[in-house]
């Protein structure tokens, strides 16, 4: 049990390191946000947009960058920048953290390897049940036929 906890802690620490390094590479831009905010809504720039140049990153190998570019092609601009916007919180700092979290999640999801589906054959019992159901259905349809004079 302790071994699993230490592995989880190690994973969390590397994730925090990666997020911190990723945050250094992101260019943040602020704008006025819609929604809640009261008197500050038209004065304070709380919406945050983060843009990260995929090809210029020092965090990932060329192969990883290719994978990211391929899997996130719908979210990456023509200049090769991944852009993420957040305006859900009322503070700029919270929105900035949200942008980093979203971007980190997008990148980690893109780099996850897809599990290969292993084809399996149906079992004996499943085959038998299917054949029994077909026989029952055939019998029901057979009983719907009109009787001929010599059948009874």
Buried (B, 14 or more C-beta within 10 A) or exposed (E): EEEEEEEEEEEEEEEEEBBEEBBEBBEBEBEBBEEEBEEBBEEBEBBBBBBBBBBEBEEBEEEBBEBBBEBBEEBBEEEEBBBBBBBEBBEBEBBBBBBBEBBBEBBEEBEEEEEEEEEEEEEEEEEEEEEEEEEEEEEEEEEEEEEEEEEE
